[in-house]
């Protein structure tokens, strides 16, 4: 689990987040502790192309502290990391040999560091700017990412840990499992009972589910008190229901969810927040909050 000091200030800090669709480059704001999205490049088609692109990006900056986020299990004690969203493997020793001052993290851990820094703002000691010093960051984009973060004020450091659940079957609430037994929702039994998080909570899952006419009916059956009138809002409701399972998995006393990713651009964030609050109250999870990353 990476523990990174949040008050490290160099001449130029650089964070490179490699995703399935884009490589996002974040730079440290002058005289600040927070980052801004500097550039976004199309992700390459091979490891060889990625090595060249990374060298080009890093070579354009005089950075004394760099973080690279890869969409794969970088902490499995292997130098070869397979990145499912990219479809190829990366030898991280080759990257380290050329760029020894580079921290290599899971992409969700990398993103967690950037987002938490952003939340802390210009002064990372002012934790009162937000309710929790720990929480969960979820990415819903080309794939699904999940990480926890803890900010330790006394040492001004951020501890982030990625949870590799993107490629395991969905964990469903008993309420949703019961409704899926209804024969009229048979088309969803494979989609929701056997598919992985990355196949549902992603751009692919969004397109697939919102194109099915009975998806709206399924979500209204799940929460009949709520009137959901569009398949887009129905997808928002599904996100909330699946997050109940995530929250129960971690069994927190309180939890702050932070959402990030391209799929959120298609959703009504105010509506998603309203649905989130209703779903979590219904499931007796009261000390849970939702916010959105401003790093889009």
Secondary structure, DSSP 8 states (H G I E B T S, - for coil): -EEEETT---S-EEEEEE-SSEEEEEEE-TTSS-EEEEEEEE--SSHHHHHHHHHHHHHTS--SEEEEEESS-TTSS-SEEEETTTTEEEEHHHHHHH-TTEEEEEHHHHHHHHHHHHHHTT-TT-GGGSS-SEEEEEEESSSEEEEEEEEEGGGTEEEEEE---TTSB----HHHHHHHTSGGGTHHHHHHHTSBHHHHSSHHHHHHHHT-THHHHHHHHHTTTS---SHHHHHHHHHHHHHHHHHHHHT-SSEEEEEESGGGGGS-HHHHHHHHHHHHHHTT--SEEEEE-S--
